Amino acid sequence: MAETNTIQENAKPDITDANTYKHQARIIEIKKFFKDPITIVAIAGIIFFLLLFTIYPLIILLKDAFVRRYGGVDQTTTYQFSYIFSTLNYQVSIKNSLIIGLVVALGATLVGFLFAYVDVYLKVKGGFMRALFKIVSLLPLVSPPFVISIAIIVLFGNSGLITNRWWGISMNQGLYGYPGVMIVEIITFFPTAYLMLKGLLKNIDPSLEEAARDMGASRWHVFWTVTMPLMKPGLANAFLVSFIESMADFANPMIIGGSMETMSTQIYNTLMGGNGINANYQAAAMSLILLAISMAFFFIQKYVFERKSYATISGKATRARIQIDDKSVVIPLEIFCSFISICVIGLYVVVIMVSFWQNMDTSDIVYTIANWKEATTGTGLDSLKATLLTSLIAAPLCALMSMIIAYLIVKRKFVGRGFIEFTSMLAMAIPGTVLGLGFIRGFVKGVFHTGWMQGLYGTIWIIIIVFIVRSLPVGVRSGVAALRQIDKSIEESAYDMGANSAHVFRTVTLPLIKDSFFSSLSTSFVRSITAISAVILLCTSNIKLMTYVINEFAGKGAYGIASAYATILILVAGVTIGIFDFLTGLLGKGRKIKGAKKDNG
């Protein structure tokens, strides 16, 4: 018996030894970390960049929001918030943003879900519908956000082709205001919801629904009791993302909003309108309110519904789904989605046609290439060069920085990793107008008004930095997803052979995540050349981007010239995506061919 007790005691794990082992492993990890100066420099550089160009502008806005200039002296007070919540114009703009955001989020989520459901669940004959879906999901990504607004105004404005010339209806405000902004934003944002929900629907195991059908449940009952509960987190995600995008939208309300103002346009008009000595502080306070609303929904979306979505829908489907071929279901949904798709594509065709029109206010439309000449010469050519230059510089820098941040988050353990991950994703919740205002207030007189880095304002580099900050979250998410699929032993073997971290990252890690790198590269480029809200406050007389010029012409009613600029941007963005996709496929093919030859040899 005593021997048995002795054996049992010896069999118990030694907690002290385990703790000692963990402590020693941690010490080895720390020593290994400090022996890698390249990683330390990379971490320090990333933290410095994020602090200076993401956190600092927000700190400046926070400081300005609690300042009131009175009697030539700046006072710390909550007066600006009291003034905003007690002034009718500001109250109305907040109400408008919330109403539009909720309606747009609901509409975009509903339309996006119908498109995703048709794409995944319905048996669609032929490639026509697939082609329509692909075009509709791609067009909003490669076009400036206000292209649809221009088309809607041309067709349904006060002097619109349909409302005024064809139907002879004298519309007081056309589709300006609430109707126009809501329609345009739903069309602009529903493809994002469609792409999000399409992935979730594909991951639902069809056996769950088929089991309910085998037990005698109707298709409608299965949809409401099985499919919809599984989709609730995804639908909530799509709703919240659409709401945040609508709240942050600046260009569409500015062009088609008419006299109606949202929070983004109110910030711009307050800052640029010269509304007294407190205009800067009022704009900062309004920005803080908009930022607070956006960040609240961002945190709900990221830390509540994202986690629920992963817990509810896990992994890929175990087998192929039996698609619905019931005509009573297929035909109505096909007609609806085809109609929406054709309308969206038609609006883009209208923009291209308008770029060749002249004398739009007369009864006879004259076709001309004068708009294209203006868009490709003089000021137009300068704006095109500035747009391409800033985007071509920002895109590779953003892609490389995204991969480095993703690498540090996934492959390294260090103090500050959580800060880097959170701050690099923070720009997703910062509306472009808010970020632009933060950069103006933060750098026009130097950092903390010391004069340091004052020369940054008014140059292309401040715009490039804004582009990088705005596109960083997309690249980081893509890089993190790719790196988590790579076994750490692949890189550790390179370290064991004496390679430093920079060499391992360049020769091992980066080639393995080249798809994510090129995806980040193309996404950053397209987002940069089509950006408006974040840079409209940063453009000067010396630096005018094409989106800024388009907004100016559209505001003056010169839709022909604005359409020519917009068409050029769409073509450039489309060609760029095609080139990057080709390069990605070519590199992948080359690697496979090389490997095949080696095996055959």
C-alpha positions as CSV (number, residue, x, y, z in Angstrom):
1,M,0.0,0.0,0.0
2,A,2.8,2.4,0.9
3,E,4.5,1.6,-2.4
4,T,1.3,2.4,-4.3
5,N,1.0,5.8,-2.6
6,T,4.6,6.5,-3.4
7,I,4.1,5.7,-7.0
8,Q,0.9,7.9,-7.2
9,E,2.8,10.8,-5.6
10,N,5.7,10.4,-8.1
11,A,3.1,10.3,-10.9
12,K,1.7,13.7,-10.0
13,P,2.9,16.6,-12.2
14,D,5.4,18.8,-10.5
15,I,3.8,22.3,-10.7
16,T,7.0,23.9,-9.5
17,D,9.0,22.4,-12.3
18,A,6.3,23.4,-14.9
19,N,6.4,27.0,-13.7
20,T,10.2,27.0,-13.7
21,Y,10.1,25.7,-17.3
22,K,7.6,28.4,-18.4
23,H,9.8,31.1,-16.7
24,Q,12.9,29.9,-18.4
25,A,11.2,29.7,-21.8
26,R,10.0,33.3,-21.3
27,I,13.5,34.4,-20.5
28,I,14.8,32.7,-23.6
29,E,12.1,34.3,-25.7
30,I,13.0,37.7,-24.3
31,K,16.7,37.2,-24.9
32,K,16.0,36.0,-28.4
33,F,13.8,39.1,-29.0
34,F,16.5,41.5,-27.9
35,K,19.1,39.8,-30.1
36,D,17.0,40.8,-33.2
37,P,17.6,44.5,-33.6
38,I,15.7,44.6,-37.0
39,T,12.5,43.4,-35.3
40,I,12.9,46.0,-32.5
41,V,13.4,48.8,-35.0
42,A,10.4,47.6,-37.0
43,I,8.2,47.6,-33.9
44,A,9.5,51.0,-32.8
45,G,8.9,52.5,-36.3
46,I,5.4,51.1,-36.5
47,I,4.4,52.3,-33.1
48,F,5.9,55.8,-33.9
49,F,3.9,55.9,-37.2
50,L,0.6,54.9,-35.6
51,L,1.1,57.2,-32.6
52,L,1.9,60.2,-34.9
53,F,-0.6,59.7,-37.7
54,T,-3.5,57.9,-36.1
55,I,-3.6,58.6,-32.3
56,Y,-2.2,62.2,-32.4
57,P,-4.8,63.7,-34.8
58,L,-7.5,62.3,-32.6
59,I,-5.9,63.7,-29.5
60,I,-5.8,67.2,-31.2
61,L,-9.5,66.9,-32.1
62,L,-10.3,65.9,-28.6
63,K,-8.4,68.9,-27.3
64,D,-9.9,71.3,-29.7
65,A,-13.4,70.1,-29.0
66,F,-13.2,71.3,-25.4
67,V,-11.8,74.8,-26.3
68,R,-13.7,78.1,-26.8
69,R,-12.1,81.3,-27.9
70,Y,-13.6,84.2,-26.0
71,G,-12.2,87.6,-25.8
72,G,-9.1,86.5,-27.7
73,V,-8.3,83.8,-25.1
74,D,-8.8,80.1,-25.4
75,Q,-10.8,78.6,-22.6
76,T,-11.2,74.9,-21.7
77,T,-15.0,74.3,-21.6
78,T,-17.8,72.1,-22.9
79,Y,-19.3,75.1,-24.6
80,Q,-19.0,73.7,-28.1
81,F,-21.0,70.6,-27.3
82,S,-23.7,72.7,-25.6
83,Y,-23.8,75.0,-28.6
84,I,-24.1,72.1,-31.1
85,F,-26.9,70.3,-29.2
86,S,-28.8,73.5,-28.7
87,T,-28.4,74.9,-32.3
88,L,-31.0,73.8,-34.8
89,N,-28.7,73.3,-37.8
90,Y,-26.4,71.0,-35.9
91,Q,-29.3,69.1,-34.4
92,V,-30.8,68.6,-37.8
93,S,-27.6,67.4,-39.3
94,I,-27.1,64.8,-36.5
95,K,-30.7,63.6,-37.0
96,N,-30.3,63.4,-40.8
97,S,-27.1,61.3,-40.5
98,L,-28.8,58.9,-38.1
99,I,-32.0,58.5,-40.1
100,I,-30.1,58.1,-43.4
101,G,-27.6,55.7,-41.8
102,L,-30.3,53.4,-40.4
103,V,-32.3,53.4,-43.6
104,V,-29.3,52.8,-45.8
105,A,-28.0,50.1,-43.5
106,L,-31.3,48.3,-43.6
107,G,-31.7,48.7,-47.3
108,A,-28.1,47.7,-48.2
109,T,-28.2,44.6,-45.9
110,L,-31.6,43.5,-47.3
111,V,-30.5,43.9,-51.0
112,G,-27.1,42.4,-50.3
113,F,-28.7,39.4,-48.6
114,L,-31.0,38.8,-51.5
115,F,-28.1,38.9,-53.9
116,A,-26.0,36.5,-51.8
117,Y,-29.0,34.1,-51.3
118,V,-29.6,34.0,-55.1
119,D,-25.9,33.5,-55.8
120,V,-25.4,30.7,-53.3
121,Y,-28.8,28.9,-52.9
122,L,-30.5,29.2,-56.2
123,K,-29.8,27.1,-59.3
124,V,-29.1,29.9,-61.9
125,K,-29.0,28.7,-65.5
126,G,-26.3,30.2,-67.7
127,G,-23.5,32.6,-66.9
128,F,-25.5,35.8,-67.4
129,M,-26.6,36.2,-63.8
130,R,-23.1,35.4,-62.6
131,A,-21.6,38.0,-64.9
132,L,-24.1,40.6,-63.7
133,F,-23.3,39.8,-60.0
134,K,-19.5,40.0,-60.7
135,I,-19.8,43.4,-62.4
136,V,-22.1,44.8,-59.8
137,S,-19.8,43.7,-56.9
138,L,-16.8,45.2,-58.7
139,L,-18.0,48.5,-60.0
140,P,-18.4,50.3,-56.6
141,L,-14.9,49.2,-55.7
142,V,-13.3,50.8,-58.7
143,S,-15.3,54.0,-58.9
144,P,-15.4,57.2,-56.9
145,P,-18.2,57.1,-54.3
146,F,-20.2,59.9,-56.0
147,V,-20.5,58.5,-59.5
148,I,-24.0,57.2,-58.8
149,S,-25.0,60.6,-57.6
150,I,-24.0,62.2,-60.9
151,A,-26.0,59.6,-62.8
152,I,-29.1,60.1,-60.6
153,I,-29.0,63.9,-61.0
154,V,-28.7,63.6,-64.8
155,L,-31.7,61.3,-65.0
156,F,-33.9,62.4,-62.1
157,G,-32.7,65.9,-61.1
158,N,-34.6,69.2,-61.6
159,S,-33.6,69.2,-65.3
160,G,-33.2,65.4,-65.6
161,L,-33.6,63.5,-68.8
162,I,-36.4,61.3,-67.5
163,T,-38.2,63.6,-65.1
164,N,-38.0,66.8,-67.1
165,R,-37.5,66.0,-70.8
166,W,-39.2,62.6,-71.2
167,W,-42.0,62.7,-68.7
168,G,-42.3,66.5,-68.6
169,I,-42.6,66.5,-64.8
170,S,-41.6,69.7,-63.1
171,M,-40.0,68.5,-59.9
172,N,-39.4,71.0,-57.2
173,Q,-36.3,69.3,-55.8
174,G,-35.9,66.2,-58.0
175,L,-34.4,63.4,-56.0
176,Y,-32.3,65.8,-53.9
177,G,-32.3,65.4,-50.2
178,Y,-33.4,62.3,-48.3
179,P,-34.6,60.2,-51.3
180,G,-31.5,60.8,-53.5
181,V,-28.9,60.2,-50.7
182,M,-30.6,57.1,-49.5
183,I,-31.0,55.5,-53.0
184,V,-27.4,56.4,-53.9
185,E,-25.9,55.1,-50.7
186,I,-27.9,51.8,-50.8
187,I,-26.6,51.3,-54.4
188,T,-23.1,52.2,-53.4
189,F,-22.9,50.0,-50.2
190,F,-25.0,46.9,-50.9
191,P,-22.2,45.2,-52.8
192,T,-20.1,45.2,-49.7
193,A,-23.0,43.5,-47.7
194,Y,-23.4,41.1,-50.6
195,L,-19.8,40.0,-50.5
196,M,-19.8,39.6,-46.7
197,L,-23.0,37.6,-46.6
198,K,-22.1,35.5,-49.6
199,G,-19.1,34.1,-47.7
200,L,-21.2,33.3,-44.7
201,L,-23.9,31.6,-46.7
202,K,-21.3,29.4,-48.4
203,N,-20.1,28.2,-45.0
204,I,-23.5,27.1,-43.7
205,D,-23.5,23.3,-43.7
206,P,-26.4,22.3,-46.0
207,S,-27.0,19.1,-44.0
208,L,-28.7,21.3,-41.3
209,E,-31.3,22.6,-43.7
210,E,-31.7,19.3,-45.5
211,A,-32.4,17.5,-42.3
212,A,-35.2,19.9,-41.5
213,R,-36.6,19.4,-45.1
214,D,-36.4,15.6,-44.6
215,M,-38.6,15.9,-41.5
216,G,-41.3,17.5,-43.6
217,A,-40.7,21.2,-43.0
218,S,-41.5,23.6,-45.9
219,R,-38.8,25.6,-47.6
220,W,-40.2,28.8,-46.1
221,H,-40.2,27.2,-42.6
222,V,-36.6,26.0,-43.0
223,F,-35.6,29.5,-44.1
224,W,-37.0,31.2,-41.0
225,T,-36.1,28.5,-38.4
226,V,-32.7,27.3,-39.7
227,T,-31.1,29.6,-42.2
228,M,-32.0,33.0,-40.7
229,P,-30.9,32.1,-37.1
230,L,-27.5,31.0,-38.5
231,M,-27.3,34.3,-40.5
232,K,-28.3,36.7,-37.7
233,P,-24.7,37.6,-36.7
234,G,-23.7,38.0,-40.3
235,L,-26.7,40.2,-41.0
236,A,-25.9,42.3,-37.9
237,N,-22.3,42.6,-39.2
238,A,-23.5,43.8,-42.6
239,F,-26.0,46.2,-41.1
240,L,-23.4,47.8,-38.8
241,V,-20.7,48.1,-41.5
242,S,-23.2,49.7,-43.8
243,F,-24.3,52.1,-41.1
244,I,-20.7,53.1,-40.3
245,E,-20.0,53.7,-44.1
246,S,-23.2,55.8,-44.5
247,M,-22.4,57.9,-41.4
248,A,-18.9,58.6,-42.8
249,D,-20.0,59.3,-46.3
250,F,-19.3,62.8,-47.4
251,A,-19.4,63.0,-51.2
252,N,-22.9,61.7,-51.9
253,P,-24.7,64.0,-49.4
254,M,-22.6,66.9,-50.6
255,I,-23.6,66.4,-54.3
256,I,-27.1,65.1,-54.1
257,G,-28.1,66.2,-50.7
258,G,-29.3,69.6,-51.9
259,S,-29.9,71.9,-48.9
260,M,-29.9,68.9,-46.5
261,E,-26.8,68.5,-44.4
262,T,-25.3,65.5,-42.7
263,M,-22.7,65.5,-40.0
264,S,-19.9,65.0,-42.5
265,T,-21.0,67.9,-44.7
266,Q,-21.7,70.1,-41.6
267,I,-18.1,69.6,-40.5
268,Y,-16.8,70.6,-43.9
269,N,-19.1,73.6,-44.2
270,T,-18.3,74.8,-40.7
271,L,-14.6,74.6,-41.2
272,M,-14.6,76.1,-44.7
273,G,-17.4,78.6,-44.2
274,G,-15.5,80.9,-41.9
275,N,-18.2,80.8,-39.2
276,G,-16.4,83.0,-36.7
277,I,-13.3,82.4,-34.5
278,N,-14.8,79.3,-33.0
279,A,-15.4,77.5,-36.4
280,N,-12.4,75.2,-35.9
281,Y,-13.5,74.2,-32.4
282,Q,-17.1,73.7,-33.5
283,A,-15.9,71.5,-36.3
284,A,-13.7,69.5,-33.9
285,A,-16.6,69.0,-31.5
286,M,-18.9,67.8,-34.3
287,S,-16.1,65.5,-35.5
288,L,-15.8,64.0,-32.0
289,I,-19.6,63.3,-31.9
290,L,-19.4,61.6,-35.3
291,L,-16.4,59.7,-34.3
292,A,-18.1,58.6,-31.1
293,I,-21.1,57.2,-33.0
294,S,-18.9,55.5,-35.6
295,M,-16.6,53.9,-33.0
296,A,-19.5,52.7,-30.8
297,F,-21.0,50.8,-33.8
298,F,-17.5,49.7,-34.8
299,F,-16.8,48.1,-31.4
300,I,-20.3,46.4,-31.4
301,Q,-19.6,45.0,-34.9
302,K,-16.0,43.9,-34.1
303,Y,-16.2,42.6,-30.5
304,V,-19.8,41.4,-30.3
305,F,-21.2,40.2,-33.7
306,E,-17.9,39.1,-35.3
307,R,-17.3,36.6,-32.5
308,K,-20.9,35.4,-32.6
309,S,-20.6,34.8,-36.3
310,Y,-17.6,32.6,-35.9
311,A,-19.2,30.7,-33.1
312,T,-22.4,30.1,-35.1
313,I,-21.0,29.2,-38.6
314,S,-17.9,27.1,-38.3
315,G,-15.8,25.8,-41.2
316,K,-16.8,25.0,-44.7
317,A,-19.8,23.0,-45.9
318,T,-19.2,19.3,-45.6
319,R,-20.6,18.6,-49.0
320,A,-22.1,20.4,-52.0
321,R,-25.5,22.2,-51.5
322,I,-28.5,21.0,-53.5
323,Q,-29.5,24.3,-55.0
324,I,-33.2,25.4,-55.2
325,D,-34.7,25.1,-58.7
326,D,-38.3,25.7,-57.7
327,K,-39.6,28.3,-60.3
328,S,-41.8,30.0,-57.8
329,V,-38.7,30.9,-55.8
330,V,-36.1,31.3,-58.6
331,I,-38.0,33.4,-61.1
332,P,-39.1,36.3,-58.7
333,L,-35.6,36.6,-57.1
334,E,-33.8,36.4,-60.5
335,I,-36.0,39.1,-61.9
336,F,-35.4,41.3,-58.8
337,C,-31.7,40.9,-58.8
338,S,-31.4,41.2,-62.5
339,F,-33.4,44.4,-62.5
340,I,-31.2,45.9,-59.7
341,S,-28.0,44.8,-61.5
342,I,-29.1,46.2,-64.9
343,C,-30.1,49.5,-63.2
344,V,-26.8,49.9,-61.5
345,I,-24.8,49.0,-64.6
346,G,-27.1,51.4,-66.5
347,L,-26.2,54.3,-64.2
348,Y,-22.5,53.8,-64.9
349,V,-23.2,53.7,-68.6
350,V,-25.1,57.0,-68.2
351,V,-22.0,58.5,-66.6
352,I,-19.8,57.4,-69.5
353,M,-22.4,58.8,-72.0
354,V,-22.6,62.1,-70.1
355,S,-18.9,62.5,-70.4
356,F,-19.4,63.1,-74.2
357,W,-22.4,65.4,-73.8
358,Q,-22.5,69.2,-74.1
359,N,-25.4,71.7,-73.6
360,M,-27.2,69.4,-71.2
361,D,-29.6,72.2,-70.2
362,T,-30.9,72.6,-73.7
363,S,-33.4,70.5,-75.6
364,D,-30.8,69.1,-77.9
365,I,-27.8,67.2,-76.6
366,V,-24.6,67.8,-78.5
367,Y,-21.9,65.1,-78.5
368,T,-18.3,66.3,-78.0
369,I,-14.9,65.3,-76.8
370,A,-14.3,68.7,-75.2
371,N,-14.9,67.3,-71.7
372,W,-12.2,64.6,-72.2
373,K,-9.8,67.2,-73.6
374,E,-10.3,69.3,-70.5
375,A,-9.9,66.3,-68.2
376,T,-6.6,65.2,-69.9
377,T,-4.9,68.6,-70.4
378,G,-3.9,71.5,-68.2
379,T,-5.5,71.3,-64.8
380,G,-7.1,68.0,-65.5
381,L,-3.7,66.4,-66.5
382,D,-2.1,67.9,-63.4
383,S,-4.8,66.4,-61.1
384,L,-4.4,63.1,-62.9
385,K,-0.7,63.1,-62.3
386,A,-1.1,64.1,-58.7
387,T,-3.7,61.4,-58.1
388,L,-1.5,58.7,-59.8
389,L,1.7,59.8,-58.1
390,T,0.2,59.8,-54.6
391,S,-1.6,56.5,-55.1
392,L,1.4,54.8,-56.7
393,I,3.6,55.8,-53.7
394,A,1.0,55.1,-51.1
395,A,-0.1,51.6,-52.3
396,P,3.2,49.7,-52.1
397,L,4.1,51.4,-48.8
398,C,0.7,50.5,-47.4
399,A,0.9,46.9,-48.6
400,L,4.4,46.4,-47.2
401,M,3.5,48.1,-43.9
402,S,0.4,45.9,-43.7
403,M,2.4,42.7,-44.1
404,I,5.0,43.8,-41.6
405,I,2.2,44.7,-39.0
406,A,0.4,41.4,-39.7
407,Y,3.7,39.5,-39.3
408,L,4.4,41.2,-36.0
409,I,0.9,40.5,-34.7
410,V,0.9,36.8,-35.7
411,K,4.5,35.7,-35.4
412,R,5.9,37.8,-32.6
413,K,5.1,38.2,-28.9
414,F,6.1,41.5,-27.3
415,V,4.7,44.3,-25.2
416,G,2.7,46.6,-27.3
417,R,1.4,44.0,-29.8
418,G,-2.2,44.6,-28.8
419,F,-1.7,48.4,-29.2
420,I,-0.3,47.9,-32.8
421,E,-3.2,45.5,-33.7
422,F,-5.9,47.8,-32.3
423,T,-4.5,51.1,-33.6
424,S,-3.8,49.7,-37.1
425,M,-7.5,48.7,-37.3
426,L,-8.8,51.9,-35.8
427,A,-9.0,53.8,-39.1
428,M,-11.9,51.6,-40.0
429,A,-14.0,53.4,-37.5
430,I,-12.6,56.9,-38.2
431,P,-14.7,58.8,-40.8
432,G,-12.6,60.3,-43.5
433,T,-13.7,63.9,-42.8
434,V,-12.7,63.4,-39.2
435,L,-9.3,62.1,-40.1
436,G,-8.7,64.9,-42.6
437,L,-9.7,67.6,-40.0
438,G,-7.4,65.9,-37.4
439,F,-4.5,66.1,-39.9
440,I,-5.2,69.8,-40.6
441,R,-5.5,70.8,-36.9
442,G,-2.5,68.6,-36.0
443,F,0.1,69.6,-38.6
444,V,-0.8,73.0,-40.0
445,K,1.2,74.6,-37.1
446,G,3.4,71.6,-36.4
447,V,3.0,68.8,-33.8
448,F,1.4,70.3,-30.7
449,H,1.9,73.8,-32.3
450,T,5.7,73.4,-31.9
451,G,6.5,73.9,-35.6
452,W,7.9,70.4,-35.8
453,M,6.7,68.7,-39.1
454,Q,4.8,71.9,-40.0
455,G,6.2,71.6,-43.5
456,L,4.3,68.3,-44.0
457,Y,1.0,70.2,-44.5
458,G,0.5,71.4,-48.1
459,T,2.6,68.6,-49.6
460,I,1.8,65.4,-51.3
461,W,3.3,63.5,-48.4
462,I,0.4,64.3,-46.0
463,I,-2.0,63.0,-48.6
464,I,0.1,59.8,-49.0
465,I,0.1,59.3,-45.3
466,V,-3.6,59.7,-45.1
467,F,-4.0,57.1,-47.9
468,I,-1.8,54.7,-46.0
469,V,-3.7,55.1,-42.7
470,R,-7.1,54.7,-44.4
471,S,-6.1,51.5,-46.3
472,L,-4.0,49.9,-43.5
473,P,-6.8,48.0,-41.8
474,V,-7.8,46.1,-45.0
475,G,-4.2,45.0,-45.7
476,V,-3.6,44.0,-42.1
477,R,-6.7,41.8,-41.9
478,S,-5.7,40.1,-45.2
479,G,-2.1,39.6,-44.0
480,V,-3.2,38.2,-40.6
481,A,-5.6,35.7,-42.2
482,A,-2.8,34.5,-44.6
483,L,-0.1,34.3,-41.9
484,R,-2.2,32.2,-39.5
485,Q,-2.3,29.5,-42.2
486,I,1.5,29.2,-42.3
487,D,3.2,26.8,-39.9
488,K,5.8,28.5,-37.8
489,S,8.3,25.7,-38.3
490,I,8.9,26.9,-41.9
491,E,10.3,30.2,-40.7
492,E,12.0,28.7,-37.6
493,S,14.1,26.5,-39.9
494,A,15.4,29.6,-41.7
495,Y,16.3,31.2,-38.3
496,D,18.1,28.0,-37.3
497,M,20.3,28.4,-40.4
498,G,21.4,31.8,-39.2
499,A,19.1,34.1,-41.2
500,N,18.0,37.4,-39.5
501,S,14.3,38.5,-39.3
502,A,14.5,40.8,-42.3
503,H,16.0,38.1,-44.5
504,V,13.4,35.5,-43.3
505,F,10.5,38.0,-43.9
506,R,11.8,38.9,-47.4
507,T,12.7,35.4,-48.6
508,V,10.3,33.1,-46.8
509,T,7.3,34.9,-45.3
510,L,6.5,37.4,-48.0
511,P,6.6,34.9,-50.9
512,L,4.2,32.7,-49.0
513,I,1.7,35.6,-48.5
514,K,2.2,37.2,-51.9
515,D,-1.5,36.9,-52.7
516,S,-2.4,39.0,-49.7
517,F,0.4,41.4,-50.5
518,F,-0.9,42.0,-54.1
519,S,-4.5,42.1,-52.8
520,S,-3.5,44.8,-50.3
521,L,-1.5,46.6,-53.0
522,S,-4.4,46.8,-55.5
523,T,-7.0,47.6,-52.8
524,S,-4.8,50.4,-51.4
525,F,-4.3,51.9,-54.9
526,V,-8.0,51.8,-55.8
527,R,-9.1,53.2,-52.4
528,S,-6.5,56.0,-52.8
529,I,-7.4,57.2,-56.3
530,T,-11.1,57.1,-55.4
531,A,-10.8,58.7,-52.0
532,I,-12.6,62.0,-51.3
533,S,-13.8,62.5,-47.7
534,A,-10.3,62.1,-46.1
535,V,-8.5,64.4,-48.6
536,I,-10.9,67.1,-49.6
537,L,-9.8,69.2,-46.6
538,L,-6.1,68.5,-47.4
539,C,-6.1,69.5,-51.1
540,T,-4.6,73.0,-51.8
541,S,-4.3,75.2,-54.8
542,N,-1.0,73.5,-55.6
543,I,-2.3,69.9,-55.0
544,K,-5.7,69.0,-56.4
545,L,-6.6,65.3,-56.7
546,M,-9.1,64.2,-59.4
547,T,-11.8,63.4,-56.8
548,Y,-11.5,66.9,-55.5
549,V,-11.9,68.4,-59.0
550,I,-14.8,66.1,-59.7
551,N,-16.5,67.3,-56.6
552,E,-15.9,70.9,-57.6
553,F,-17.4,70.5,-61.1
554,A,-20.3,68.4,-59.8
555,G,-21.1,71.2,-57.3
556,K,-21.2,73.7,-60.1
557,G,-23.5,71.5,-62.2
558,A,-20.8,70.7,-64.8
559,Y,-21.7,67.0,-64.9
560,G,-20.1,66.4,-68.4
561,I,-16.6,67.3,-67.2
562,A,-17.2,65.6,-63.9
563,S,-18.3,62.4,-65.7
564,A,-15.2,62.5,-67.9
565,Y,-12.9,62.7,-64.8
566,A,-14.9,59.9,-63.1
567,T,-14.7,57.7,-66.2
568,I,-11.0,58.1,-66.3
569,L,-10.7,57.1,-62.7
570,I,-12.9,54.0,-63.3
571,L,-10.8,52.9,-66.2
572,V,-7.5,53.4,-64.4
573,A,-8.8,51.5,-61.3
574,G,-10.2,48.7,-63.5
575,V,-7.0,48.3,-65.5
576,T,-4.9,48.4,-62.3
577,I,-7.0,45.6,-60.7
578,G,-6.6,43.5,-63.9
579,I,-2.8,44.0,-63.9
580,F,-2.4,43.0,-60.2
581,D,-4.7,40.0,-60.7
582,F,-2.6,39.0,-63.7
583,L,0.7,39.4,-61.9
584,T,-0.6,37.4,-58.9
585,G,-1.8,34.5,-61.1
586,L,1.5,34.7,-63.2
587,L,3.6,34.4,-60.1
588,G,1.6,31.5,-58.8
589,K,1.7,29.7,-62.1
590,G,5.4,30.3,-62.5
591,R,6.1,28.7,-59.1
592,K,4.0,25.6,-59.9
593,I,5.6,25.2,-63.3
594,K,9.1,25.5,-61.8
595,G,8.2,22.9,-59.2
596,A,6.8,20.6,-61.8
597,K,9.9,20.7,-63.9
598,K,12.1,19.9,-60.9
599,D,9.9,16.9,-60.1
600,N,10.1,15.6,-63.6
601,G,13.8,16.1,-63.8
